Amino acid sequence: MTEMKTIDLVKARLTTALNPTHLEILDQSREHAGHRAADGAAHFSITVVSLQFVGLTLVQRHRLVYNALGDLMNTAIHALSIQAQTPE
């Protein structure tokens, strides 16, 4: 069995946790080539639209995303840009 790519893990975890109506994940790691602090970890930009964000502050929305990604934030992901929106 092959190991899932980080972007596939991100997609699977966000889909399971947030049931998004729209999910876009851009891998921007190449733009940060040579960035020593990254140490091989990925840089992602995420746009996620979910009903679960209704009534939540921006900080609460971001916490839901971070919670969904769990250990990936400490291992495979170095930087994350989040656009967490409601369907409206």
C-alpha positions in Angstrom: 0.0 0.0 0.0 1.4 3.4 -0.9 1.5 6.3 1.6 -1.1 9.0 1.0 0.3 12.3 -0.1 -0.1 15.2 2.4 -2.5 17.0 0.2 -4.7 13.9 0.0 -4.7 13.6 3.8 -5.6 17.2 4.2 -8.5 16.8 1.8 -9.7 13.6 3.5 -9.6 15.1 7.0 -11.3 18.3 6.1 -14.0 16.5 4.1 -14.7 14.2 7.0 -14.7 16.8 9.7 -16.4 19.7 8.0 -18.5 18.2 5.2 -17.6 21.2 3.0 -19.8 22.5 0.1 -16.6 23.7 -1.5 -12.9 22.8 -0.8 -9.9 24.1 -2.6 -6.4 23.1 -1.5 -3.4 24.7 -3.2 0.1 23.3 -2.5 2.4 26.3 -2.4 5.5 24.4 -1.2 7.5 25.1 -4.4 7.2 28.8 -3.8 9.1 28.3 -0.5 11.9 26.1 -1.9 15.0 26.7 0.2 13.1 27.9 3.2 15.1 26.2 5.9 12.5 26.4 8.6 10.1 24.3 6.6 12.4 21.3 6.7 10.5 19.5 4.0 7.0 20.2 5.3 4.3 21.6 3.0 2.9 25.0 2.6 -0.9 25.1 1.8 -3.5 27.6 1.0 -7.0 26.3 1.8 -10.5 27.7 0.9 -13.2 25.8 2.7 -16.9 26.6 2.7 -19.0 24.8 5.3 -22.3 25.1 7.1 -20.4 24.2 10.3 -18.9 27.7 10.2 -22.3 29.5 10.5 -22.4 31.7 13.6 -18.7 31.2 14.4 -16.0 33.8 14.6 -13.0 33.6 12.3 -10.8 32.3 15.2 -13.4 29.5 15.9 -13.5 28.6 12.2 -9.8 28.3 12.0 -9.7 26.2 15.2 -12.1 23.7 13.5 -9.7 23.5 10.5 -6.7 23.0 12.8 -8.5 20.4 14.9 -9.5 18.5 11.7 -5.8 18.5 10.5 -4.6 17.4 13.9 -1.0 16.0 13.9 -0.4 17.1 10.4 0.1 20.6 11.7 3.0 19.4 13.8 4.6 17.2 11.2 3.7 17.5 7.5 2.4 21.0 7.3 4.7 24.0 7.9 2.5 26.9 6.8 -1.3 27.1 6.2 -3.4 30.0 4.8 -7.1 29.5 5.6 -10.2 31.0 4.0 -13.0 29.5 6.1 -16.4 30.7 4.8 -20.1 30.0 5.2 -22.2 29.2 2.1 -23.7 32.7 2.2 
